[in-house]
Amino acid sequence: MDGTIRKDIHPGLPVVIVEKQDQGTGKSTCGIVKDILTSAPVHPRGIKVRLETGEVGRVQYIEV
């Protein structure tokens, strides 16, 4: 499942994000959602979240 729809994402969900500084390299980070930072219901590049570890990035996909 991709991370472009806000209603699919909630705190406690395991996700894979790409941080701003890693967008060019495509390096991804795995973690658990702490906060949802995007207020729009849909975002084409992924919903921006803060992980429990403090990293901020856009959700690429939701781990299942």
PDBQT receptor file of N, H, CA, C and O in Angstrom, charges set to zero:
ATOM      1  N   MET A   1       0.856  -1.174   0.000  1.00  0.00    +0.000 N 
ATOM      2  CA  MET A   1       0.000   0.000   0.000  1.00  0.00    +0.000 C 
ATOM      3  C   MET A   1       0.906   1.242   0.000  1.00  0.00    +0.000 C 
ATOM      4  O   MET A   1       1.844   1.328   0.792  1.00  0.00    +0.000 OA
ATOM      5  N   ASP A   2       0.624   2.183  -0.874  1.00  0.00    +0.000 N 
ATOM      6  H   ASP A   2      -0.138   2.113  -1.517  1.00  0.00    +0.000 HD
ATOM      7  CA  ASP A   2       1.458   3.387  -0.920  1.00  0.00    +0.000 C 
ATOM      8  C   ASP A   2       1.025   4.376   0.161  1.00  0.00    +0.000 C 
ATOM      9  O   ASP A   2      -0.004   4.190   0.811  1.00  0.00    +0.000 OA
ATOM     10  N   GLY A   3       1.814   5.414   0.341  1.00  0.00    +0.000 N 
ATOM     11  H   GLY A   3       2.649   5.565  -0.187  1.00  0.00    +0.000 HD
ATOM     12  CA  GLY A   3       1.581   6.349   1.432  1.00  0.00    +0.000 C 
ATOM     13  C   GLY A   3       1.039   7.693   1.004  1.00  0.00    +0.000 C 
ATOM     14  O   GLY A   3       1.388   8.714   1.596  1.00  0.00    +0.000 OA
ATOM     15  N   THR A   4       0.184   7.720  -0.022  1.00  0.00    +0.000 N 
ATOM     16  H   THR A   4      -0.100   6.890  -0.503  1.00  0.00    +0.000 HD
ATOM     17  CA  THR A   4      -0.320   8.998  -0.524  1.00  0.00    +0.000 C 
ATOM     18  C   THR A   4      -1.671   9.394   0.063  1.00  0.00    +0.000 C 
ATOM     19  O   THR A   4      -2.107  10.527  -0.143  1.00  0.00    +0.000 OA
ATOM     20  N   ILE A   5      -2.343   8.508   0.783  1.00  0.00    +0.000 N 
ATOM     21  H   ILE A   5      -1.988   7.588   0.950  1.00  0.00    +0.000 HD
ATOM     22  CA  ILE A   5      -3.673   8.789   1.329  1.00  0.00    +0.000 C 
ATOM     23  C   ILE A   5      -3.579   8.884   2.849  1.00  0.00    +0.000 C 
ATOM     24  O   ILE A   5      -3.202   7.922   3.517  1.00  0.00    +0.000 OA
ATOM     25  N   ARG A   6      -3.925  10.052   3.386  1.00  0.00    +0.000 N 
ATOM     26  H   ARG A   6      -4.231  10.834   2.843  1.00  0.00    +0.000 HD
ATOM     27  CA  ARG A   6      -3.751  10.336   4.812  1.00  0.00    +0.000 C 
ATOM     28  C   ARG A   6      -4.563   9.406   5.708  1.00  0.00    +0.000 C 
ATOM     29  O   ARG A   6      -4.084   9.009   6.770  1.00  0.00    +0.000 OA
ATOM     30  N   LYS A   7      -5.776   9.054   5.305  1.00  0.00    +0.000 N 
ATOM     31  H   LYS A   7      -6.165   9.377   4.442  1.00  0.00    +0.000 HD
ATOM     32  CA  LYS A   7      -6.638   8.225   6.166  1.00  0.00    +0.000 C 
ATOM     33  C   LYS A   7      -6.091   6.816   6.357  1.00  0.00    +0.000 C 
ATOM     34  O   LYS A   7      -6.511   6.118   7.279  1.00  0.00    +0.000 OA
ATOM     35  N   ASP A   8      -5.152   6.379   5.496  1.00  0.00    +0.000 N 
ATOM     36  H   ASP A   8      -4.811   6.947   4.747  1.00  0.00    +0.000 HD
ATOM     37  CA  ASP A   8      -4.548   5.054   5.619  1.00  0.00    +0.000 C 
ATOM     38  C   ASP A   8      -3.407   5.027   6.640  1.00  0.00    +0.000 C 
ATOM     39  O   ASP A   8      -2.912   3.956   6.991  1.00  0.00    +0.000 OA
ATOM     40  N   ILE A   9      -2.991   6.208   7.116  1.00  0.00    +0.000 N 
ATOM     41  H   ILE A   9      -3.393   7.078   6.831  1.00  0.00    +0.000 HD
ATOM     42  CA  ILE A   9      -1.817   6.309   7.988  1.00  0.00    +0.000 C 
ATOM     43  C   ILE A   9      -2.257   6.777   9.370  1.00  0.00    +0.000 C 
ATOM     44  O   ILE A   9      -3.075   7.688   9.495  1.00  0.00    +0.000 OA
ATOM     45  N   HIS A  10      -1.706   6.143  10.410  1.00  0.00    +0.000 N 
ATOM     46  H   HIS A  10      -1.041   5.403  10.308  1.00  0.00    +0.000 HD
ATOM     47  CA  HIS A  10      -2.047   6.522  11.783  1.00  0.00    +0.000 C 
ATOM     48  C   HIS A  10      -0.854   6.241  12.683  1.00  0.00    +0.000 C 
ATOM     49  O   HIS A  10       0.000   5.424  12.338  1.00  0.00    +0.000 OA
ATOM     50  N   PRO A  11      -0.782   6.910  13.840  1.00  0.00    +0.000 N 
ATOM     51  CA  PRO A  11       0.319   6.651  14.775  1.00  0.00    +0.000 C 
ATOM     52  C   PRO A  11       0.395   5.169  15.150  1.00  0.00    +0.000 C 
ATOM     53  O   PRO A  11      -0.624   4.509  15.354  1.00  0.00    +0.000 OA
ATOM     54  N   GLY A  12       1.621   4.668  15.234  1.00  0.00    +0.000 N 
ATOM     55  H   GLY A  12       2.449   5.205  15.068  1.00  0.00    +0.000 HD
ATOM     56  CA  GLY A  12       1.837   3.269  15.558  1.00  0.00    +0.000 C 
ATOM     57  C   GLY A  12       2.000   2.371  14.347  1.00  0.00    +0.000 C 
ATOM     58  O   GLY A  12       2.317   1.190  14.489  1.00  0.00    +0.000 OA
ATOM     59  N   LEU A  13       1.786   2.918  13.153  1.00  0.00    +0.000 N 
ATOM     60  H   LEU A  13       1.528   3.877  13.038  1.00  0.00    +0.000 HD
ATOM     61  CA  LEU A  13       1.856   2.133  11.920  1.00  0.00    +0.000 C 
ATOM     62  C   LEU A  13       3.306   2.028  11.438  1.00  0.00    +0.000 C 
ATOM     63  O   LEU A  13       3.998   3.044  11.382  1.00  0.00    +0.000 OA
ATOM     64  N   PRO A  14       3.789   0.822  11.086  1.00  0.00    +0.000 N 
ATOM     65  CA  PRO A  14       5.136   0.698  10.519  1.00  0.00    +0.000 C 
ATOM     66  C   PRO A  14       5.142   1.140   9.052  1.00  0.00    +0.000 C 
ATOM     67  O   PRO A  14       4.327   0.678   8.253  1.00  0.00    +0.000 OA
ATOM     68  N   VAL A  15       6.067   2.039   8.709  1.00  0.00    +0.000 N 
ATOM     69  H   VAL A  15       6.728   2.415   9.358  1.00  0.00    +0.000 HD
ATOM     70  CA  VAL A  15       6.131   2.593   7.361  1.00  0.00    +0.000 C 
ATOM     71  C   VAL A  15       7.584   2.692   6.894  1.00  0.00    +0.000 C 
ATOM     72  O   VAL A  15       8.519   2.535   7.680  1.00  0.00    +0.000 OA
ATOM     73  N   VAL A  16       7.747   2.955   5.605  1.00  0.00    +0.000 N 
ATOM     74  H   VAL A  16       6.987   3.083   4.967  1.00  0.00    +0.000 HD
ATOM     75  CA  VAL A  16       9.046   3.269   5.016  1.00  0.00    +0.000 C 
ATOM     76  C   VAL A  16       8.949   4.682   4.482  1.00  0.00    +0.000 C 
ATOM     77  O   VAL A  16       8.044   4.998   3.710  1.00  0.00    +0.000 OA
ATOM     78  N   ILE A  17       9.896   5.552   4.897  1.00  0.00    +0.000 N 
ATOM     79  H   ILE A  17      10.631   5.295   5.525  1.00  0.00    +0.000 HD
ATOM     80  CA  ILE A  17       9.883   6.940   4.454  1.00  0.00    +0.000 C 
ATOM     81  C   ILE A  17      11.166   7.273   3.704  1.00  0.00    +0.000 C 
ATOM     82  O   ILE A  17      12.157   6.548   3.785  1.00  0.00    +0.000 OA
ATOM     83  N   VAL A  18      11.127   8.392   2.968  1.00  0.00    +0.000 N 
ATOM     84  H   VAL A  18      10.321   8.981   2.902  1.00  0.00    +0.000 HD
ATOM     85  CA  VAL A  18      12.326   8.980   2.397  1.00  0.00    +0.000 C 
ATOM     86  C   VAL A  18      12.442  10.380   2.982  1.00  0.00    +0.000 C 
ATOM     87  O   VAL A  18      11.531  11.196   2.846  1.00  0.00    +0.000 OA
ATOM     88  N   GLU A  19      13.567  10.652   3.633  1.00  0.00    +0.000 N 
ATOM     89  H   GLU A  19      14.307   9.989   3.744  1.00  0.00    +0.000 HD
ATOM     90  CA  GLU A  19      13.802  11.965   4.213  1.00  0.00    +0.000 C 
ATOM     91  C   GLU A  19      14.186  12.952   3.115  1.00  0.00    +0.000 C 
ATOM     92  O   GLU A  19      14.651  12.549   2.049  1.00  0.00    +0.000 OA
ATOM     93  N   LYS A  20      13.992  14.239   3.373  1.00  0.00    +0.000 N 
ATOM     94  H   LYS A  20      13.614  14.566   4.239  1.00  0.00    +0.000 HD
ATOM     95  CA  LYS A  20      14.244  15.294   2.387  1.00  0.00    +0.000 C 
ATOM     96  C   LYS A  20      15.658  15.188   1.802  1.00  0.00    +0.000 C 
ATOM     97  O   LYS A  20      15.833  15.241   0.585  1.00  0.00    +0.000 OA
ATOM     98  N   GLN A  21      16.662  15.039   2.669  1.00  0.00    +0.000 N 
ATOM     99  H   GLN A  21      16.520  14.996   3.658  1.00  0.00    +0.000 HD
ATOM    100  CA  GLN A  21      18.046  15.006   2.190  1.00  0.00    +0.000 C 
ATOM    101  C   GLN A  21      18.369  13.746   1.394  1.00  0.00    +0.000 C 
ATOM    102  O   GLN A  21      19.392  13.697   0.710  1.00  0.00    +0.000 OA
ATOM    103  N   ASP A  22      17.511  12.725   1.473  1.00  0.00    +0.000 N 
ATOM    104  H   ASP A  22      16.680  12.766   2.028  1.00  0.00    +0.000 HD
ATOM    105  CA  ASP A  22      17.744  11.469   0.765  1.00  0.00    +0.000 C 
ATOM    106  C   ASP A  22      16.913  11.327  -0.506  1.00  0.00    +0.000 C 
ATOM    107  O   ASP A  22      16.956  10.278  -1.148  1.00  0.00    +0.000 OA
ATOM    108  N   GLN A  23      16.158  12.357  -0.882  1.00  0.00    +0.000 N 
ATOM    109  H   GLN A  23      16.123  13.209  -0.360  1.00  0.00    +0.000 HD
ATOM    110  CA  GLN A  23      15.287  12.243  -2.053  1.00  0.00    +0.000 C 
ATOM    111  C   GLN A  23      16.075  11.959  -3.326  1.00  0.00    +0.000 C 
ATOM    112  O   GLN A  23      15.608  11.205  -4.180  1.00  0.00    +0.000 OA
ATOM    113  N   GLY A  24      17.252  12.545  -3.470  1.00  0.00    +0.000 N 
ATOM    114  H   GLY A  24      17.632  13.157  -2.776  1.00  0.00    +0.000 HD
ATOM    115  CA  GLY A  24      18.063  12.324  -4.672  1.00  0.00    +0.000 C 
ATOM    116  C   GLY A  24      18.640  10.930  -4.744  1.00  0.00    +0.000 C 
ATOM    117  O   GLY A  24      18.779  10.371  -5.832  1.00  0.00    +0.000 OA
ATOM    118  N   THR A  25      18.979  10.357  -3.595  1.00  0.00    +0.000 N 
ATOM    119  H   THR A  25      18.867  10.811  -2.711  1.00  0.00    +0.000 HD
ATOM    120  CA  THR A  25      19.601   9.034  -3.566  1.00  0.00    +0.000 C 
ATOM    121  C   THR A  25      18.575   7.920  -3.498  1.00  0.00    +0.000 C 
ATOM    122  O   THR A  25      18.853   6.792  -3.904  1.00  0.00    +0.000 OA
ATOM    123  N   GLY A  26      17.374   8.233  -2.980  1.00  0.00    +0.000 N 
ATOM    124  H   GLY A  26      17.148   9.149  -2.650  1.00  0.00    +0.000 HD
ATOM    125  CA  GLY A  26      16.344   7.214  -2.833  1.00  0.00    +0.000 C 
ATOM    126  C   GLY A  26      16.517   6.351  -1.597  1.00  0.00    +0.000 C 
ATOM    127  O   GLY A  26      15.812   5.355  -1.433  1.00  0.00    +0.000 OA
ATOM    128  N   LYS A  27      17.461   6.724  -0.713  1.00  0.00    +0.000 N 
ATOM    129  H   LYS A  27      18.033   7.533  -0.846  1.00  0.00    +0.000 HD
ATOM    130  CA  LYS A  27      17.678   5.977   0.525  1.00  0.00    +0.000 C 
ATOM    131  C   LYS A  27      16.412   6.051   1.381  1.00  0.00    +0.000 C 
ATOM    132  O   LYS A  27      15.853   7.129   1.580  1.00  0.00    +0.000 OA
ATOM    133  N   SER A  28      15.972   4.911   1.877  1.00  0.00    +0.000 N 
ATOM    134  H   SER A  28      16.426   4.035   1.715  1.00  0.00    +0.000 HD
ATOM    135  CA  SER A  28      14.743   4.884   2.665  1.00  0.00    +0.000 C 
ATOM    136  C   SER A  28      15.040   4.544   4.122  1.00  0.00    +0.000 C 
ATOM    137  O   SER A  28      16.086   3.984   4.449  1.00  0.00    +0.000 OA
ATOM    138  N   THR A  29      14.095   4.896   4.986  1.00  0.00    +0.000 N 
ATOM    139  H   THR A  29      13.245   5.350   4.721  1.00  0.00    +0.000 HD
ATOM    140  CA  THR A  29      14.205   4.663   6.422  1.00  0.00    +0.000 C 
ATOM    141  C   THR A  29      12.929   3.984   6.899  1.00  0.00    +0.000 C 
ATOM    142  O   THR A  29      11.828   4.417   6.559  1.00  0.00    +0.000 OA
ATOM    143  N   CYS A  30      13.071   2.938   7.674  1.00  0.00    +0.000 N 
ATOM    144  H   CYS A  30      13.966   2.586   7.950  1.00  0.00    +0.000 HD
ATOM    145  CA  CYS A  30      11.922   2.235   8.240  1.00  0.00    +0.000 C 
ATOM    146  C   CYS A  30      11.666   2.744   9.650  1.00  0.00    +0.000 C 
ATOM    147  O   CYS A  30      12.603   3.103  10.363  1.00  0.00    +0.000 OA
ATOM    148  N   GLY A  31      10.407   2.776  10.051  1.00  0.00    +0.000 N 
ATOM    149  H   GLY A  31       9.646   2.484   9.471  1.00  0.00    +0.000 HD
ATOM    150  CA  GLY A  31      10.089   3.177  11.403  1.00  0.00    +0.000 C 
ATOM    151  C   GLY A  31       8.604   3.147  11.691  1.00  0.00    +0.000 C 
ATOM    152  O   GLY A  31       7.793   2.730  10.864  1.00  0.00    +0.000 OA
ATOM    153  N   ILE A  32       8.266   3.605  12.895  1.00  0.00    +0.000 N 
ATOM    154  H   ILE A  32       8.925   3.944  13.567  1.00  0.00    +0.000 HD
ATOM    155  CA  ILE A  32       6.887   3.640  13.370  1.00  0.00    +0.000 C 
ATOM    156  C   ILE A  32       6.424   5.091  13.402  1.00  0.00    +0.000 C 
ATOM    157  O   ILE A  32       7.133   5.959  13.911  1.00  0.00    +0.000 OA
ATOM    158  N   VAL A  33       5.228   5.361  12.858  1.00  0.00    +0.000 N 
ATOM    159  H   VAL A  33       4.652   4.656  12.445  1.00  0.00    +0.000 HD
ATOM    160  CA  VAL A  33       4.685   6.718  12.804  1.00  0.00    +0.000 C 
ATOM    161  C   VAL A  33       4.388   7.225  14.217  1.00  0.00    +0.000 C 
ATOM    162  O   VAL A  33       3.729   6.550  15.008  1.00  0.00    +0.000 OA
ATOM    163  N   LYS A  34       4.890   8.430  14.518  1.00  0.00    +0.000 N 
ATOM    164  H   LYS A  34       5.425   8.979  13.876  1.00  0.00    +0.000 HD
ATOM    165  CA  LYS A  34       4.556   9.103  15.775  1.00  0.00    +0.000 C 
ATOM    166  C   LYS A  34       3.526  10.199  15.519  1.00  0.00    +0.000 C 
ATOM    167  O   LYS A  34       2.515  10.278  16.217  1.00  0.00    +0.000 OA
ATOM    168  N   ASP A  35       3.784  11.057  14.507  1.00  0.00    +0.000 N 
ATOM    169  H   ASP A  35       4.605  10.993  13.940  1.00  0.00    +0.000 HD
ATOM    170  CA  ASP A  35       2.884  12.166  14.166  1.00  0.00    +0.000 C 
ATOM    171  C   ASP A  35       2.696  12.231  12.663  1.00  0.00    +0.000 C 
ATOM    172  O   ASP A  35       3.606  11.909  11.900  1.00  0.00    +0.000 OA
ATOM    173  N   ILE A  36       1.497  12.655  12.236  1.00  0.00    +0.000 N 
ATOM    174  H   ILE A  36       0.757  12.916  12.857  1.00  0.00    +0.000 HD
ATOM    175  CA  ILE A  36       1.219  12.920  10.826  1.00  0.00    +0.000 C 
ATOM    176  C   ILE A  36       1.332  14.433  10.643  1.00  0.00    +0.000 C 
ATOM    177  O   ILE A  36       0.651  15.196  11.328  1.00  0.00    +0.000 OA
ATOM    178  N   LEU A  37       2.193  14.868   9.717  1.00  0.00    +0.000 N 
ATOM    179  H   LEU A  37       2.747  14.248   9.161  1.00  0.00    +0.000 HD
ATOM    180  CA  LEU A  37       2.457  16.292   9.540  1.00  0.00    +0.000 C 
ATOM    181  C   LEU A  37       1.703  16.910   8.363  1.00  0.00    +0.000 C 
ATOM    182  O   LEU A  37       1.514  18.127   8.334  1.00  0.00    +0.000 OA
ATOM    183  N   THR A  38       1.272  16.110   7.402  1.00  0.00    +0.000 N 
ATOM    184  H   THR A  38       1.425  15.122   7.426  1.00  0.00    +0.000 HD
ATOM    185  CA  THR A  38       0.512  16.607   6.254  1.00  0.00    +0.000 C 
ATOM    186  C   THR A  38      -0.956  16.703   6.634  1.00  0.00    +0.000 C 
ATOM    187  O   THR A  38      -1.537  15.752   7.158  1.00  0.00    +0.000 OA
ATOM    188  N   SER A  39      -1.557  17.872   6.362  1.00  0.00    +0.000 N 
ATOM    189  H   SER A  39      -1.086  18.644   5.936  1.00  0.00    +0.000 HD
ATOM    190  CA  SER A  39      -2.975  18.045   6.694  1.00  0.00    +0.000 C 
ATOM    191  C   SER A  39      -3.900  17.694   5.523  1.00  0.00    +0.000 C 
ATOM    192  O   SER A  39      -5.083  17.424   5.730  1.00  0.00    +0.000 OA
ATOM    193  N   ALA A  40      -3.371  17.697   4.301  1.00  0.00    +0.000 N 
ATOM    194  H   ALA A  40      -2.410  17.916   4.133  1.00  0.00    +0.000 HD
ATOM    195  CA  ALA A  40      -4.190  17.386   3.123  1.00  0.00    +0.000 C 
ATOM    196  C   ALA A  40      -4.602  15.909   3.139  1.00  0.00    +0.000 C 
ATOM    197  O   ALA A  40      -3.838  15.066   3.609  1.00  0.00    +0.000 OA
ATOM    198  N   PRO A  41      -5.794  15.588   2.633  1.00  0.00    +0.000 N 
ATOM    199  CA  PRO A  41      -6.246  14.194   2.632  1.00  0.00    +0.000 C 
ATOM    200  C   PRO A  41      -5.434  13.297   1.690  1.00  0.00    +0.000 C 
ATOM    201  O   PRO A  41      -5.340  12.090   1.912  1.00  0.00    +0.000 OA
ATOM    202  N   VAL A  42      -4.843  13.888   0.631  1.00  0.00    +0.000 N 
ATOM    203  H   VAL A  42      -4.920  14.868   0.450  1.00  0.00    +0.000 HD
ATOM    204  CA  VAL A  42      -4.030  13.135  -0.338  1.00  0.00    +0.000 C 
ATOM    205  C   VAL A  42      -2.837  13.996  -0.716  1.00  0.00    +0.000 C 
ATOM    206  O   VAL A  42      -2.966  15.208  -0.881  1.00  0.00    +0.000 OA
ATOM    207  N   HIS A  43      -1.676  13.370  -0.853  1.00  0.00    +0.000 N 
ATOM    208  H   HIS A  43      -1.571  12.384  -0.719  1.00  0.00    +0.000 HD
ATOM    209  CA  HIS A  43      -0.492  14.079  -1.337  1.00  0.00    +0.000 C 
ATOM    210  C   HIS A  43       0.225  13.166  -2.321  1.00  0.00    +0.000 C 
ATOM    211  O   HIS A  43       0.560  12.035  -1.968  1.00  0.00    +0.000 OA
ATOM    212  N   PRO A  44       0.470  13.628  -3.555  1.00  0.00    +0.000 N 
ATOM    213  CA  PRO A  44       1.020  12.748  -4.591  1.00  0.00    +0.000 C 
ATOM    214  C   PRO A  44       2.426  12.223  -4.305  1.00  0.00    +0.000 C 
ATOM    215  O   PRO A  44       2.788  11.156  -4.800  1.00  0.00    +0.000 OA
ATOM    216  N   ARG A  45       3.228  12.946  -3.516  1.00  0.00    +0.000 N 
ATOM    217  H   ARG A  45       2.933  13.813  -3.114  1.00  0.00    +0.000 HD
ATOM    218  CA  ARG A  45       4.590  12.486  -3.210  1.00  0.00    +0.000 C 
ATOM    219  C   ARG A  45       4.671  11.726  -1.898  1.00  0.00    +0.000 C 
ATOM    220  O   ARG A  45       5.751  11.287  -1.504  1.00  0.00    +0.000 OA
ATOM    221  N   GLY A  46       3.544  11.564  -1.216  1.00  0.00    +0.000 N 
ATOM    222  H   GLY A  46       2.666  11.920  -1.536  1.00  0.00    +0.000 HD
ATOM    223  CA  GLY A  46       3.518  10.826   0.049  1.00  0.00    +0.000 C 
ATOM    224  C   GLY A  46       3.193  11.741   1.211  1.00  0.00    +0.000 C 
ATOM    225  O   GLY A  46       3.565  12.914   1.213  1.00  0.00    +0.000 OA
ATOM    226  N   ILE A  47       2.504  11.206   2.192  1.00  0.00    +0.000 N 
ATOM    227  H   ILE A  47       2.201  10.253   2.191  1.00  0.00    +0.000 HD
ATOM    228  CA  ILE A  47       2.123  11.945   3.399  1.00  0.00    +0.000 C 
ATOM    229  C   ILE A  47       3.372  12.124   4.268  1.00  0.00    +0.000 C 
ATOM    230  O   ILE A  47       4.117  11.172   4.500  1.00  0.00    +0.000 OA
ATOM    231  N   LYS A  48       3.593  13.355   4.746  1.00  0.00    +0.000 N 
ATOM    232  H   LYS A  48       2.988  14.129   4.558  1.00  0.00    +0.000 HD
ATOM    233  CA  LYS A  48       4.761  13.624   5.587  1.00  0.00    +0.000 C 
ATOM    234  C   LYS A  48       4.451  13.234   7.025  1.00  0.00    +0.000 C 
ATOM    235  O   LYS A  48       3.418  13.608   7.581  1.00  0.00    +0.000 OA
ATOM    236  N   VAL A  49       5.379  12.463   7.619  1.00  0.00    +0.000 N 
ATOM    237  H   VAL A  49       6.218  12.159   7.167  1.00  0.00    +0.000 HD
ATOM    238  CA  VAL A  49       5.213  11.982   8.990  1.00  0.00    +0.000 C 
ATOM    239  C   VAL A  49       6.502  12.170   9.785  1.00  0.00    +0.000 C 
ATOM    240  O   VAL A  49       7.583  12.343   9.222  1.00  0.00    +0.000 OA
ATOM    241  N   ARG A  50       6.357  12.132  11.108  1.00  0.00    +0.000 N 
ATOM    242  H   ARG A  50       5.479  11.991  11.565  1.00  0.00    +0.000 HD
ATOM    243  CA  ARG A  50       7.499  12.066  12.012  1.00  0.00    +0.000 C 
ATOM    244  C   ARG A  50       7.485  10.678  12.629  1.00  0.00    +0.000 C 
ATOM    245  O   ARG A  50       6.456  10.223  13.126  1.00  0.00    +0.000 OA
ATOM    246  N   LEU A  51       8.634  10.004  12.594  1.00  0.00    +0.000 N 
ATOM    247  H   LEU A  51       9.470  10.374  12.190  1.00  0.00    +0.000 HD
ATOM    248  CA  LEU A  51       8.741   8.686  13.188  1.00  0.00    +0.000 C 
ATOM    249  C   LEU A  51       9.016   8.795  14.682  1.00  0.00    +0.000 C 
ATOM    250  O   LEU A  51       9.373   9.866  15.172  1.00  0.00    +0.000 OA
ATOM    251  N   GLU A  52       8.853   7.695  15.407  1.00  0.00    +0.000 N 
ATOM    252  H   GLU A  52       8.563   6.825  15.009  1.00  0.00    +0.000 HD
ATOM    253  CA  GLU A  52       9.116   7.677  16.845  1.00  0.00    +0.000 C 
ATOM    254  C   GLU A  52      10.573   8.014  17.143  1.00  0.00    +0.000 C 
ATOM    255  O   GLU A  52      10.886   8.480  18.239  1.00  0.00    +0.000 OA
ATOM    256  N   THR A  53      11.464   7.785  16.186  1.00  0.00    +0.000 N 
ATOM    257  H   THR A  53      11.210   7.406  15.296  1.00  0.00    +0.000 HD
ATOM    258  CA  THR A  53      12.886   8.084  16.361  1.00  0.00    +0.000 C 
ATOM    259  C   THR A  53      13.231   9.531  16.034  1.00  0.00    +0.000 C 
ATOM    260  O   THR A  53      14.369   9.956  16.230  1.00  0.00    +0.000 OA
ATOM    261  N   GLY A  54      12.248  10.298  15.532  1.00  0.00    +0.000 N 
ATOM    262  H   GLY A  54      11.324   9.953  15.373  1.00  0.00    +0.000 HD
ATOM    263  CA  GLY A  54      12.454  11.714  15.255  1.00  0.00    +0.000 C 
ATOM    264  C   GLY A  54      12.672  12.069  13.800  1.00  0.00    +0.000 C 
ATOM    265  O   GLY A  54      12.600  13.245  13.445  1.00  0.00    +0.000 OA
ATOM    266  N   GLU A  55      12.936  11.095  12.945  1.00  0.00    +0.000 N 
ATOM    267  H   GLU A  55      12.995  10.139  13.232  1.00  0.00    +0.000 HD
ATOM    268  CA  GLU A  55      13.118  11.393  11.527  1.00  0.00    +0.000 C 
ATOM    269  C   GLU A  55      11.799  11.862  10.914  1.00  0.00    +0.000 C 
ATOM    270  O   GLU A  55      10.719  11.406  11.291  1.00  0.00    +0.000 OA
ATOM    271  N   VAL A  56      11.919  12.794   9.950  1.00  0.00    +0.000 N 
ATOM    272  H   VAL A  56      12.796  13.164   9.644  1.00  0.00    +0.000 HD
ATOM    273  CA  VAL A  56      10.749  13.321   9.243  1.00  0.00    +0.000 C 
ATOM    274  C   VAL A  56      10.931  13.029   7.763  1.00  0.00    +0.000 C 
ATOM    275  O   VAL A  56      12.004  13.254   7.203  1.00  0.00    +0.000 OA
ATOM    276  N   GLY A  57       9.876  12.527   7.136  1.00  0.00    +0.000 N 
ATOM    277  H   GLY A  57       9.005  12.345   7.591  1.00  0.00    +0.000 HD
ATOM    278  CA  GLY A  57       9.939  12.245   5.702  1.00  0.00    +0.000 C 
ATOM    279  C   GLY A  57       8.581  11.882   5.164  1.00  0.00    +0.000 C 
ATOM    280  O   GLY A  57       7.589  11.835   5.891  1.00  0.00    +0.000 OA
ATOM    281  N   ARG A  58       8.558  11.624   3.863  1.00  0.00    +0.000 N 
ATOM    282  H   ARG A  58       9.364  11.663   3.272  1.00  0.00    +0.000 HD
ATOM    283  CA  ARG A  58       7.324  11.257   3.178  1.00  0.00    +0.000 C 
ATOM    284  C   ARG A  58       7.188   9.743   3.078  1.00  0.00    +0.000 C 
ATOM    285  O   ARG A  58       8.143   9.043   2.739  1.00  0.00    +0.000 OA
ATOM    286  N   VAL A  59       6.000   9.251   3.374  1.00  0.00    +0.000 N 
ATOM    287  H   VAL A  59       5.224   9.820   3.650  1.00  0.00    +0.000 HD
ATOM    288  CA  VAL A  59       5.756   7.806   3.358  1.00  0.00    +0.000 C 
ATOM    289  C   VAL A  59       5.803   7.305   1.927  1.00  0.00    +0.000 C 
ATOM    290  O   VAL A  59       5.081   7.795   1.058  1.00  0.00    +0.000 OA
ATOM    291  N   GLN A  60       6.662   6.320   1.693  1.00  0.00    +0.000 N 
ATOM    292  H   GLN A  60       7.249   5.922   2.399  1.00  0.00    +0.000 HD
ATOM    293  CA  GLN A  60       6.751   5.674   0.382  1.00  0.00    +0.000 C 
ATOM    294  C   GLN A  60       5.789   4.499   0.307  1.00  0.00    +0.000 C 
ATOM    295  O   GLN A  60       5.090   4.317  -0.690  1.00  0.00    +0.000 OA
ATOM    296  N   TYR A  61       5.761   3.708   1.367  1.00  0.00    +0.000 N 
ATOM    297  H   TYR A  61       6.328   3.856   2.177  1.00  0.00    +0.000 HD
ATOM    298  CA  TYR A  61       4.772   2.641   1.458  1.00  0.00    +0.000 C 
ATOM    299  C   TYR A  61       4.602   2.207   2.904  1.00  0.00    +0.000 C 
ATOM    300  O   TYR A  61       5.437   2.482   3.766  1.00  0.00    +0.000 OA
ATOM    301  N   ILE A  62       3.511   1.532   3.135  1.00  0.00    +0.000 N 
ATOM    302  H   ILE A  62       2.832   1.309   2.435  1.00  0.00    +0.000 HD
ATOM    303  CA  ILE A  62       3.159   1.044   4.465  1.00  0.00    +0.000 C 
ATOM    304  C   ILE A  62       3.574  -0.421   4.534  1.00  0.00    +0.000 C 
ATOM    305  O   ILE A  62       3.228  -1.213   3.658  1.00  0.00    +0.000 OA
ATOM    306  N   GLU A  63       4.318  -0.779   5.583  1.00  0.00    +0.000 N 
ATOM    307  H   GLU A  63       4.600  -0.135   6.295  1.00  0.00    +0.000 HD
ATOM    308  CA  GLU A  63       4.746  -2.168   5.751  1.00  0.00    +0.000 C 
ATOM    309  C   GLU A  63       3.559  -2.988   6.257  1.00  0.00    +0.000 C 
ATOM    310  O   GLU A  63       2.780  -2.540   7.098  1.00  0.00    +0.000 OA
ATOM    311  N   VAL A  64       3.448  -4.196   5.721  1.00  0.00    +0.000 N 
ATOM    312  H   VAL A  64       4.081  -4.560   5.038  1.00  0.00    +0.000 HD
ATOM    313  CA  VAL A  64       2.369  -5.083   6.164  1.00  0.00    +0.000 C 
ATOM    314  C   VAL A  64       2.910  -6.375   6.721  1.00  0.00    +0.000 C 
ATOM    315  O   VAL A  64       2.138  -7.237   7.140  1.00  0.00    +0.000 OA
TER     316      VAL A  64
